[in-house]
Amino acid sequence: MNDEITYQCDRCGEEIVVPIDLSQGEHQDYVEDCPVCCHPNRIRFRVDDRGRAFDVDAELDGC
């Protein structure tokens, strides 16, 4: 089981590693501030039946 995902901040381009909580479901969609530039990124990913995250997507959140 992979308990981390990696995304690239859509604002500063930094590669960010974040922990994931698989108990929150197979499809997750949430907003997290980039720890480097502080801009909010909308993170979306799915988890396969073996507990591995895939289809990770991040984009700037419009809030």
PQR file with spaces between the fields and no chain letter, atoms N, CA, C, O and H, PARSE charges and radii, in Angstrom:
ATOM       1  N    MET     1       0.845   -1.187    0.000 -0.4000 1.5000
ATOM       2  CA   MET     1       0.000    0.000    0.000 -0.0000 2.0000
ATOM       3  C    MET     1       0.885    1.243    0.000  0.5500 1.7000
ATOM       4  O    MET     1       1.821    1.354    0.792 -0.5500 1.4000
ATOM       5  N    ASN     2       0.576    2.174   -0.899 -0.4000 1.5000
ATOM       6  CA   ASN     2       1.309    3.424   -1.005 -0.0000 2.0000
ATOM       7  C    ASN     2       0.530    4.484   -0.236  0.5500 1.7000
ATOM       8  O    ASN     2      -0.627    4.753   -0.560 -0.5500 1.4000
ATOM       9  H    ASN     2      -0.184    2.083   -1.543  0.4000 1.0000
ATOM      10  N    ASP     3       1.146    5.087    0.777 -0.4000 1.5000
ATOM      11  CA   ASP     3       0.432    6.071    1.582 -0.0000 2.0000
ATOM      12  C    ASP     3       0.879    7.497    1.315  0.5500 1.7000
ATOM      13  O    ASP     3       0.651    8.389    2.132 -0.5500 1.4000
ATOM      14  H    ASP     3       2.085    4.868    1.040  0.4000 1.0000
ATOM      15  N    GLU     4       1.519    7.711    0.165 -0.4000 1.5000
ATOM      16  CA   GLU     4       1.925    9.049   -0.262 -0.0000 2.0000
ATOM      17  C    GLU     4       1.658    9.212   -1.757  0.5500 1.7000
ATOM      18  O    GLU     4       1.673    8.252   -2.527 -0.5500 1.4000
ATOM      19  H    GLU     4       1.705    6.987   -0.499  0.4000 1.0000
ATOM      20  N    ILE     5       1.416   10.462   -2.133 -0.4000 1.5000
ATOM      21  CA   ILE     5       1.338   10.793   -3.553 -0.0000 2.0000
ATOM      22  C    ILE     5       2.268   11.975   -3.808  0.5500 1.7000
ATOM      23  O    ILE     5       2.620   12.715   -2.889 -0.5500 1.4000
ATOM      24  H    ILE     5       1.404   11.242   -1.507  0.4000 1.0000
ATOM      25  N    THR     6       2.649   12.135   -5.040 -0.4000 1.5000
ATOM      26  CA   THR     6       3.490   13.251   -5.448 -0.0000 2.0000
ATOM      27  C    THR     6       2.752   14.042   -6.516  0.5500 1.7000
ATOM      28  O    THR     6       2.206   13.467   -7.458 -0.5500 1.4000
ATOM      29  H    THR     6       2.362   11.533   -5.786  0.4000 1.0000
ATOM      30  N    TYR     7       2.738   15.360   -6.369 -0.4000 1.5000
ATOM      31  CA   TYR     7       2.150   16.219   -7.391 -0.0000 2.0000
ATOM      32  C    TYR     7       3.073   17.399   -7.626  0.5500 1.7000
ATOM      33  O    TYR     7       3.924   17.710   -6.793 -0.5500 1.4000
ATOM      34  H    TYR     7       3.182   15.828   -5.604  0.4000 1.0000
ATOM      35  N    GLN     8       2.904   18.045   -8.751 -0.4000 1.5000
ATOM      36  CA   GLN     8       3.686   19.235   -9.062 -0.0000 2.0000
ATOM      37  C    GLN     8       2.781   20.443   -8.886  0.5500 1.7000
ATOM      38  O    GLN     8       1.704   20.507   -9.478 -0.5500 1.4000
ATOM      39  H    GLN     8       2.213   17.792   -9.428  0.4000 1.0000
ATOM      40  N    CYS     9       3.217   21.407   -8.068 -0.4000 1.5000
ATOM      41  CA   CYS     9       2.434   22.623   -7.854 -0.0000 2.0000
ATOM      42  C    CYS     9       2.243   23.328   -9.186  0.5500 1.7000
ATOM      43  O    CYS     9       3.202   23.556   -9.924 -0.5500 1.4000
ATOM      44  H    CYS     9       4.092   21.355   -7.586  0.4000 1.0000
ATOM      45  N    ASP    10       1.013   23.667   -9.483 -0.4000 1.5000
ATOM      46  CA   ASP    10       0.681   24.319  -10.749 -0.0000 2.0000
ATOM      47  C    ASP    10       1.156   25.776  -10.782  0.5500 1.7000
ATOM      48  O    ASP    10       1.173   26.396  -11.846 -0.5500 1.4000
ATOM      49  H    ASP    10       0.235   23.482   -8.883  0.4000 1.0000
ATOM      50  N    ARG    11       1.531   26.310   -9.651 -0.4000 1.5000
ATOM      51  CA   ARG    11       2.003   27.704   -9.580 -0.0000 2.0000
ATOM      52  C    ARG    11       3.529   27.819   -9.640  0.5500 1.7000
ATOM      53  O    ARG    11       4.072   28.510  -10.501 -0.5500 1.4000
ATOM      54  H    ARG    11       1.517   25.807   -8.787  0.4000 1.0000
ATOM      55  N    CYS    12       4.218   27.130   -8.711 -0.4000 1.5000
ATOM      56  CA   CYS    12       5.670   27.301   -8.632 -0.0000 2.0000
ATOM      57  C    CYS    12       6.443   26.152   -9.269  0.5500 1.7000
ATOM      58  O    CYS    12       7.653   26.261   -9.467 -0.5500 1.4000
ATOM      59  H    CYS    12       3.776   26.569   -8.011  0.4000 1.0000
ATOM      60  N    GLY    13       5.769   25.061   -9.589 -0.4000 1.5000
ATOM      61  CA   GLY    13       6.413   23.940  -10.248 -0.0000 2.0000
ATOM      62  C    GLY    13       7.143   22.984   -9.319  0.5500 1.7000
ATOM      63  O    GLY    13       7.726   21.999   -9.774 -0.5500 1.4000
ATOM      64  H    GLY    13       4.786   24.973   -9.427  0.4000 1.0000
ATOM      65  N    GLU    14       7.117   23.262   -8.033 -0.4000 1.5000
ATOM      66  CA   GLU    14       7.792   22.389   -7.068 -0.0000 2.0000
ATOM      67  C    GLU    14       7.090   21.033   -6.985  0.5500 1.7000
ATOM      68  O    GLU    14       5.861   20.964   -7.024 -0.5500 1.4000
ATOM      69  H    GLU    14       6.644   24.061   -7.663  0.4000 1.0000
ATOM      70  N    GLU    15       7.863   19.969   -6.870 -0.4000 1.5000
ATOM      71  CA   GLU    15       7.300   18.633   -6.693 -0.0000 2.0000
ATOM      72  C    GLU    15       7.030   18.425   -5.207  0.5500 1.7000
ATOM      73  O    GLU    15       7.935   18.558   -4.382 -0.5500 1.4000
ATOM      74  H    GLU    15       8.861   20.025   -6.838  0.4000 1.0000
ATOM      75  N    ILE    16       5.781   18.096   -4.865 -0.4000 1.5000
ATOM      76  CA   ILE    16       5.349   17.996   -3.484 -0.0000 2.0000
ATOM      77  C    ILE    16       4.923   16.562   -3.194  0.5500 1.7000
ATOM      78  O    ILE    16       4.228   15.945   -4.000 -0.5500 1.4000
ATOM      79  H    ILE    16       5.047   17.988   -5.535  0.4000 1.0000
ATOM      80  N    VAL    17       5.335   16.034   -2.053 -0.4000 1.5000
ATOM      81  CA   VAL    17       4.915   14.713   -1.596 -0.0000 2.0000
ATOM      82  C    VAL    17       3.977   14.926   -0.408  0.5500 1.7000
ATOM      83  O    VAL    17       4.325   15.612    0.553 -0.5500 1.4000
ATOM      84  H    VAL    17       5.900   16.535   -1.398  0.4000 1.0000
ATOM      85  N    VAL    18       2.793   14.335   -0.482 -0.4000 1.5000
ATOM      86  CA   VAL    18       1.820   14.474    0.601 -0.0000 2.0000
ATOM      87  C    VAL    18       1.329   13.094    1.020  0.5500 1.7000
ATOM      88  O    VAL    18       1.201   12.197    0.187 -0.5500 1.4000
ATOM      89  H    VAL    18       2.510   13.777   -1.262  0.4000 1.0000
ATOM      90  N    PRO    19       1.053   12.922    2.319 -0.5600 1.5000
ATOM      91  CA   PRO    19       0.470   11.655    2.772  0.2800 2.0000
ATOM      92  C    PRO    19      -0.997   11.584    2.349  0.5500 1.7000
ATOM      93  O    PRO    19      -1.660   12.610    2.201 -0.5500 1.4000
ATOM      94  N    ILE    20      -1.490   10.374    2.159 -0.4000 1.5000
ATOM      95  CA   ILE    20      -2.903   10.196    1.848 -0.0000 2.0000
ATOM      96  C    ILE    20      -3.533    9.277    2.883  0.5500 1.7000
ATOM      97  O    ILE    20      -2.867    8.414    3.455 -0.5500 1.4000
ATOM      98  H    ILE    20      -0.951    9.540    2.279  0.4000 1.0000
ATOM      99  N    ASP    21      -4.804    9.471    3.111 -0.4000 1.5000
ATOM     100  CA   ASP    21      -5.568    8.668    4.056 -0.0000 2.0000
ATOM     101  C    ASP    21      -6.521    7.796    3.249  0.5500 1.7000
ATOM     102  O    ASP    21      -7.572    8.261    2.808 -0.5500 1.4000
ATOM     103  H    ASP    21      -5.345   10.172    2.646  0.4000 1.0000
ATOM     104  N    LEU    22      -6.156    6.539    3.056 -0.4000 1.5000
ATOM     105  CA   LEU    22      -6.957    5.641    2.234 -0.0000 2.0000
ATOM     106  C    LEU    22      -8.326    5.345    2.839  0.5500 1.7000
ATOM     107  O    LEU    22      -9.215    4.860    2.140 -0.5500 1.4000
ATOM     108  H    LEU    22      -5.303    6.161    3.414  0.4000 1.0000
ATOM     109  N    SER    23      -8.509    5.631    4.131 -0.4000 1.5000
ATOM     110  CA   SER    23      -9.818    5.409    4.750 -0.0000 2.0000
ATOM     111  C    SER    23     -10.857    6.425    4.268  0.5500 1.7000
ATOM     112  O    SER    23     -12.045    6.278    4.553 -0.5500 1.4000
ATOM     113  H    SER    23      -7.787    6.026    4.699  0.4000 1.0000
ATOM     114  N    GLN    24     -10.412    7.462    3.533 -0.4000 1.5000
ATOM     115  CA   GLN    24     -11.323    8.499    3.044 -0.0000 2.0000
ATOM     116  C    GLN    24     -11.937    8.161    1.687  0.5500 1.7000
ATOM     117  O    GLN    24     -12.648    8.983    1.109 -0.5500 1.4000
ATOM     118  H    GLN    24      -9.447    7.582    3.301  0.4000 1.0000
ATOM     119  N    GLY    25     -11.673    6.972    1.180 -0.4000 1.5000
ATOM     120  CA   GLY    25     -12.306    6.542   -0.057 -0.0000 2.0000
ATOM     121  C    GLY    25     -11.347    6.365   -1.207  0.5500 1.7000
ATOM     122  O    GLY    25     -10.185    6.767   -1.152 -0.5500 1.4000
ATOM     123  H    GLY    25     -11.096    6.304    1.650  0.4000 1.0000
ATOM     124  N    GLU    26     -11.876    5.744   -2.265 -0.4000 1.5000
ATOM     125  CA   GLU    26     -11.063    5.440   -3.446 -0.0000 2.0000
ATOM     126  C    GLU    26     -10.886    6.632   -4.379  0.5500 1.7000
ATOM     127  O    GLU    26      -9.924    6.681   -5.146 -0.5500 1.4000
ATOM     128  H    GLU    26     -12.820    5.418   -2.310  0.4000 1.0000
ATOM     129  N    HIS    27     -11.806    7.591   -4.319 -0.4000 1.5000
ATOM     130  CA   HIS    27     -11.734    8.808   -5.130 -0.0000 2.0000
ATOM     131  C    HIS    27     -11.670    9.981   -4.161  0.5500 1.7000
ATOM     132  O    HIS    27     -12.589   10.191   -3.369 -0.5500 1.4000
ATOM     133  H    HIS    27     -12.588    7.551   -3.696  0.4000 1.0000
ATOM     134  N    GLN    28     -10.598   10.734   -4.226 -0.4000 1.5000
ATOM     135  CA   GLN    28     -10.452   11.864   -3.313 -0.0000 2.0000
ATOM     136  C    GLN    28     -10.213   13.142   -4.098  0.5500 1.7000
ATOM     137  O    GLN    28      -9.561   13.144   -5.143 -0.5500 1.4000
ATOM     138  H    GLN    28      -9.851   10.564   -4.869  0.4000 1.0000
ATOM     139  N    ASP    29     -10.757   14.224   -3.567 -0.4000 1.5000
ATOM     140  CA   ASP    29     -10.695   15.538   -4.205 -0.0000 2.0000
ATOM     141  C    ASP    29     -10.653   16.559   -3.067  0.5500 1.7000
ATOM     142  O    ASP    29     -11.627   16.703   -2.328 -0.5500 1.4000
ATOM     143  H    ASP    29     -11.286   14.222   -2.719  0.4000 1.0000
ATOM     144  N    TYR    30      -9.543   17.258   -2.924 -0.4000 1.5000
ATOM     145  CA   TYR    30      -9.422   18.223   -1.834 -0.0000 2.0000
ATOM     146  C    TYR    30      -8.445   19.333   -2.222  0.5500 1.7000
ATOM     147  O    TYR    30      -7.735   19.229   -3.222 -0.5500 1.4000
ATOM     148  H    TYR    30      -8.752   17.141   -3.524  0.4000 1.0000
ATOM     149  N    VAL    31      -8.421   20.387   -1.421 -0.4000 1.5000
ATOM     150  CA   VAL    31      -7.539   21.529   -1.665 -0.0000 2.0000
ATOM     151  C    VAL    31      -6.471   21.549   -0.576  0.5500 1.7000
ATOM     152  O    VAL    31      -6.760   21.406    0.612 -0.5500 1.4000
ATOM     153  H    VAL    31      -8.998   20.471   -0.609  0.4000 1.0000
ATOM     154  N    GLU    32      -5.222   21.731   -1.022 -0.4000 1.5000
ATOM     155  CA   GLU    32      -4.109   21.812   -0.086 -0.0000 2.0000
ATOM     156  C    GLU    32      -3.181   22.929   -0.542  0.5500 1.7000
ATOM     157  O    GLU    32      -2.882   23.046   -1.731 -0.5500 1.4000
ATOM     158  H    GLU    32      -4.987   21.847   -1.987  0.4000 1.0000
ATOM     159  N    ASP    33      -2.727   23.749    0.400 -0.4000 1.5000
ATOM     160  CA   ASP    33      -1.786   24.815    0.066 -0.0000 2.0000
ATOM     161  C    ASP    33      -0.397   24.237   -0.190  0.5500 1.7000
ATOM     162  O    ASP    33       0.061   23.352    0.533 -0.5500 1.4000
ATOM     163  H    ASP    33      -2.970   23.653    1.365  0.4000 1.0000
ATOM     164  N    CYS    34       0.257   24.739   -1.213 -0.4000 1.5000
ATOM     165  CA   CYS    34       1.625   24.340   -1.513 -0.0000 2.0000
ATOM     166  C    CYS    34       2.517   24.794   -0.347  0.5500 1.7000
ATOM     167  O    CYS    34       2.451   25.958    0.048 -0.5500 1.4000
ATOM     168  H    CYS    34      -0.115   25.458   -1.801  0.4000 1.0000
ATOM     169  N    PRO    35       3.343   23.907    0.207 -0.5600 1.5000
ATOM     170  CA   PRO    35       4.204   24.317    1.320  0.2800 2.0000
ATOM     171  C    PRO    35       5.349   25.236    0.891  0.5500 1.7000
ATOM     172  O    PRO    35       6.033   25.800    1.746 -0.5500 1.4000
ATOM     173  N    VAL    36       5.568   25.396   -0.409 -0.4000 1.5000
ATOM     174  CA   VAL    36       6.641   26.252   -0.901 -0.0000 2.0000
ATOM     175  C    VAL    36       6.125   27.660   -1.196  0.5500 1.7000
ATOM     176  O    VAL    36       6.683   28.637   -0.697 -0.5500 1.4000
ATOM     177  H    VAL    36       5.012   24.938   -1.103  0.4000 1.0000
ATOM     178  N    CYS    37       5.060   27.773   -2.007 -0.4000 1.5000
ATOM     179  CA   CYS    37       4.587   29.102   -2.424 -0.0000 2.0000
ATOM     180  C    CYS    37       3.247   29.496   -1.797  0.5500 1.7000
ATOM     181  O    CYS    37       2.777   30.616   -2.001 -0.5500 1.4000
ATOM     182  H    CYS    37       4.608   26.979   -2.412  0.4000 1.0000
ATOM     183  N    CYS    38       2.638   28.603   -1.048 -0.4000 1.5000
ATOM     184  CA   CYS    38       1.396   28.845   -0.301 -0.0000 2.0000
ATOM     185  C    CYS    38       0.141   28.979   -1.163  0.5500 1.7000
ATOM     186  O    CYS    38      -0.919   29.301   -0.626 -0.5500 1.4000
ATOM     187  H    CYS    38       3.020   27.693   -0.882  0.4000 1.0000
ATOM     188  N    HIS    39       0.215   28.750   -2.450 -0.4000 1.5000
ATOM     189  CA   HIS    39      -0.980   28.820   -3.293 -0.0000 2.0000
ATOM     190  C    HIS    39      -1.759   27.518   -3.187  0.5500 1.7000
ATOM     191  O    HIS    39      -1.169   26.440   -3.110 -0.5500 1.4000
ATOM     192  H    HIS    39       1.076   28.488   -2.886  0.4000 1.0000
ATOM     193  N    PRO    40      -3.101   27.618   -3.182 -0.5600 1.5000
ATOM     194  CA   PRO    40      -3.922   26.411   -3.046  0.2800 2.0000
ATOM     195  C    PRO    40      -3.942   25.589   -4.332  0.5500 1.7000
ATOM     196  O    PRO    40      -4.105   26.126   -5.428 -0.5500 1.4000
ATOM     197  N    ASN    41      -3.777   24.299   -4.179 -0.4000 1.5000
ATOM     198  CA   ASN    41      -3.848   23.349   -5.284 -0.0000 2.0000
ATOM     199  C    ASN    41      -5.000   22.388   -5.024  0.5500 1.7000
ATOM     200  O    ASN    41      -5.164   21.886   -3.912 -0.5500 1.4000
ATOM     201  H    ASN    41      -3.645   23.863   -3.289  0.4000 1.0000
ATOM     202  N    ARG    42      -5.786   22.140   -6.049 -0.4000 1.5000
ATOM     203  CA   ARG    42      -6.844   21.141   -5.943 -0.0000 2.0000
ATOM     204  C    ARG    42      -6.228   19.807   -6.340  0.5500 1.7000
ATOM     205  O    ARG    42      -5.764   19.638   -7.468 -0.5500 1.4000
ATOM     206  H    ARG    42      -5.652   22.547   -6.953  0.4000 1.0000
ATOM     207  N    ILE    43      -6.227   18.866   -5.412 -0.4000 1.5000
ATOM     208  CA   ILE    43      -5.615   17.562   -5.605 -0.0000 2.0000
ATOM     209  C    ILE    43      -6.732   16.544   -5.835  0.5500 1.7000
ATOM     210  O    ILE    43      -7.694   16.476   -5.070 -0.5500 1.4000
ATOM     211  H    ILE    43      -6.604   19.003   -4.496  0.4000 1.0000
ATOM     212  N    ARG    44      -6.589   15.760   -6.895 -0.4000 1.5000
ATOM     213  CA   ARG    44      -7.546   14.692   -7.188 -0.0000 2.0000
ATOM     214  C    ARG    44      -6.777   13.422   -7.509  0.5500 1.7000
ATOM     215  O    ARG    44      -5.796   13.450   -8.251 -0.5500 1.4000
ATOM     216  H    ARG    44      -5.807   15.815   -7.516  0.4000 1.0000
ATOM     217  N    PHE    45      -7.227   12.311   -6.945 -0.4000 1.5000
ATOM     218  CA   PHE    45      -6.615   11.036   -7.290 -0.0000 2.0000
ATOM     219  C    PHE    45      -7.570    9.890   -7.019  0.5500 1.7000
ATOM     220  O    PHE    45      -8.548   10.020   -6.283 -0.5500 1.4000
ATOM     221  H    PHE    45      -8.025   12.288   -6.342  0.4000 1.0000
ATOM     222  N    ARG    46      -7.257    8.773   -7.636 -0.4000 1.5000
ATOM     223  CA   ARG    46      -8.017    7.544   -7.414 -0.0000 2.0000
ATOM     224  C    ARG    46      -7.066    6.485   -6.868  0.5500 1.7000
ATOM     225  O    ARG    46      -5.857    6.537   -7.092 -0.5500 1.4000
ATOM     226  H    ARG    46      -6.463    8.667   -8.234  0.4000 1.0000
ATOM     227  N    VAL    47      -7.636    5.534   -6.154 -0.4000 1.5000
ATOM     228  CA   VAL    47      -6.870    4.433   -5.587 -0.0000 2.0000
ATOM     229  C    VAL    47      -7.346    3.145   -6.245  0.5500 1.7000
ATOM     230  O    VAL    47      -8.550    2.912   -6.355 -0.5500 1.4000
ATOM     231  H    VAL    47      -8.619    5.492   -5.972  0.4000 1.0000
ATOM     232  N    ASP    48      -6.398    2.297   -6.689 -0.4000 1.5000
ATOM     233  CA   ASP    48      -6.797    1.042   -7.308 -0.0000 2.0000
ATOM     234  C    ASP    48      -7.117   -0.014   -6.244  0.5500 1.7000
ATOM     235  O    ASP    48      -6.977    0.249   -5.050 -0.5500 1.4000
ATOM     236  H    ASP    48      -5.420    2.487   -6.599  0.4000 1.0000
ATOM     237  N    ASP    49      -7.539   -1.191   -6.667 -0.4000 1.5000
ATOM     238  CA   ASP    49      -7.967   -2.227   -5.726 -0.0000 2.0000
ATOM     239  C    ASP    49      -6.810   -2.819   -4.921  0.5500 1.7000
ATOM     240  O    ASP    49      -7.036   -3.585   -3.984 -0.5500 1.4000
ATOM     241  H    ASP    49      -7.653   -1.405   -7.637  0.4000 1.0000
ATOM     242  N    ARG    50      -5.583   -2.473   -5.277 -0.4000 1.5000
ATOM     243  CA   ARG    50      -4.418   -2.917   -4.503 -0.0000 2.0000
ATOM     244  C    ARG    50      -3.927   -1.824   -3.555  0.5500 1.7000
ATOM     245  O    ARG    50      -2.878   -1.977   -2.929 -0.5500 1.4000
ATOM     246  H    ARG    50      -5.399   -1.852   -6.039  0.4000 1.0000
ATOM     247  N    GLY    51      -4.668   -0.731   -3.442 -0.4000 1.5000
ATOM     248  CA   GLY    51      -4.312    0.332   -2.515 -0.0000 2.0000
ATOM     249  C    GLY    51      -3.255    1.281   -3.014  0.5500 1.7000
ATOM     250  O    GLY    51      -2.618    1.975   -2.221 -0.5500 1.4000
ATOM     251  H    GLY    51      -5.521   -0.607   -3.951  0.4000 1.0000
ATOM     252  N    ARG    52      -3.055    1.325   -4.328 -0.4000 1.5000
ATOM     253  CA   ARG    52      -2.055    2.240   -4.894 -0.0000 2.0000
ATOM     254  C    ARG    52      -2.751    3.423   -5.553  0.5500 1.7000
ATOM     255  O    ARG    52      -3.713    3.247   -6.300 -0.5500 1.4000
ATOM     256  H    ARG    52      -3.572    0.761   -4.973  0.4000 1.0000
ATOM     257  N    ALA    53      -2.267    4.617   -5.277 -0.4000 1.5000
ATOM     258  CA   ALA    53      -2.842    5.827   -5.867 -0.0000 2.0000
ATOM     259  C    ALA    53      -2.394    5.949   -7.314  0.5500 1.7000
ATOM     260  O    ALA    53      -1.234    5.692   -7.637 -0.5500 1.4000
ATOM     261  H    ALA    53      -1.486    4.760   -4.670  0.4000 1.0000
ATOM     262  N    PHE    54      -3.312    6.339   -8.179 -0.4000 1.5000
ATOM     263  CA   PHE    54      -2.975    6.599   -9.566 -0.0000 2.0000
ATOM     264  C    PHE    54      -3.901    7.681  -10.088  0.5500 1.7000
ATOM     265  O    PHE    54      -4.834    8.083   -9.392 -0.5500 1.4000
ATOM     266  H    PHE    54      -4.255    6.547   -7.916  0.4000 1.0000
ATOM     267  N    ASP    55      -3.665    8.153  -11.286 -0.4000 1.5000
ATOM     268  CA   ASP    55      -4.410    9.272  -11.868 -0.0000 2.0000
ATOM     269  C    ASP    55      -4.375   10.498  -10.959  0.5500 1.7000
ATOM     270  O    ASP    55      -5.407   11.122  -10.714 -0.5500 1.4000
ATOM     271  H    ASP    55      -2.907    7.826  -11.851  0.4000 1.0000
ATOM     272  N    VAL    56      -3.194   10.838  -10.464 -0.4000 1.5000
ATOM     273  CA   VAL    56      -3.036   12.011   -9.611 -0.0000 2.0000
ATOM     274  C    VAL    56      -3.051   13.256  -10.480  0.5500 1.7000
ATOM     275  O    VAL    56      -2.353   13.323  -11.492 -0.5500 1.4000
ATOM     276  H    VAL    56      -2.356   10.330  -10.664  0.4000 1.0000
ATOM     277  N    ASP    57      -3.849   14.246  -10.083 -0.4000 1.5000
ATOM     278  CA   ASP    57      -3.968   15.489  -10.827 -0.0000 2.0000
ATOM     279  C    ASP    57      -3.972   16.650   -9.844  0.5500 1.7000
ATOM     280  O    ASP    57      -4.614   16.571   -8.796 -0.5500 1.4000
ATOM     281  H    ASP    57      -4.415   14.192   -9.261  0.4000 1.0000
ATOM     282  N    ALA    58      -3.276   17.711  -10.162 -0.4000 1.5000
ATOM     283  CA   ALA    58      -3.263   18.913   -9.331 -0.0000 2.0000
ATOM     284  C    ALA    58      -3.380   20.132  -10.230  0.5500 1.7000
ATOM     285  O    ALA    58      -2.765   20.197  -11.294 -0.5500 1.4000
ATOM     286  H    ALA    58      -2.754   17.775  -11.013  0.4000 1.0000
ATOM     287  N    GLU    59      -4.179   21.101   -9.788 -0.4000 1.5000
ATOM     288  CA   GLU    59      -4.320   22.358  -10.494 -0.0000 2.0000
ATOM     289  C    GLU    59      -4.573   23.454   -9.478  0.5500 1.7000
ATOM     290  O    GLU    59      -5.024   23.181   -8.366 -0.5500 1.4000
ATOM     291  H    GLU    59      -4.680   21.048   -8.924  0.4000 1.0000
ATOM     292  N    LEU    60      -4.286   24.690   -9.851 -0.4000 1.5000
ATOM     293  CA   LEU    60      -4.548   25.808   -8.939 -0.0000 2.0000
ATOM     294  C    LEU    60      -6.028   25.882   -8.650  0.5500 1.7000
ATOM     295  O    LEU    60      -6.857   25.758   -9.551 -0.5500 1.4000
ATOM     296  H    LEU    60      -3.920   24.912  -10.755  0.4000 1.0000
ATOM     297  N    ASP    61      -6.353   26.085   -7.387 -0.4000 1.5000
ATOM     298  CA   ASP    61      -7.747   26.226   -6.978 -0.0000 2.0000
ATOM     299  C    ASP    61      -8.139   27.687   -7.106  0.5500 1.7000
ATOM     300  O    ASP    61      -7.356   28.572   -6.764 -0.5500 1.4000
ATOM     301  H    ASP    61      -5.679   26.185   -6.655  0.4000 1.0000
ATOM     302  N    GLY    62      -9.320   27.943   -7.587 -0.4000 1.5000
ATOM     303  CA   GLY    62      -9.762   29.310   -7.857 -0.0000 2.0000
ATOM     304  C    GLY    62     -10.359   30.038   -6.661  0.5500 1.7000
ATOM     305  O    GLY    62     -11.121   30.986   -6.851 -0.5500 1.4000
ATOM     306  H    GLY    62      -9.957   27.223   -7.866  0.4000 1.0000
ATOM     307  N    CYS    63     -10.041   29.630   -5.437 -0.4000 1.5000
ATOM     308  CA   CYS    63     -10.648   30.311   -4.287 -0.0000 2.0000
ATOM     309  C    CYS    63      -9.917   31.568   -3.915  0.5500 1.7000
ATOM     310  O    CYS    63     -10.306   32.251   -2.968 -0.5500 1.4000
ATOM     311  H    CYS    63      -9.422   28.860   -5.283  0.4000 1.0000
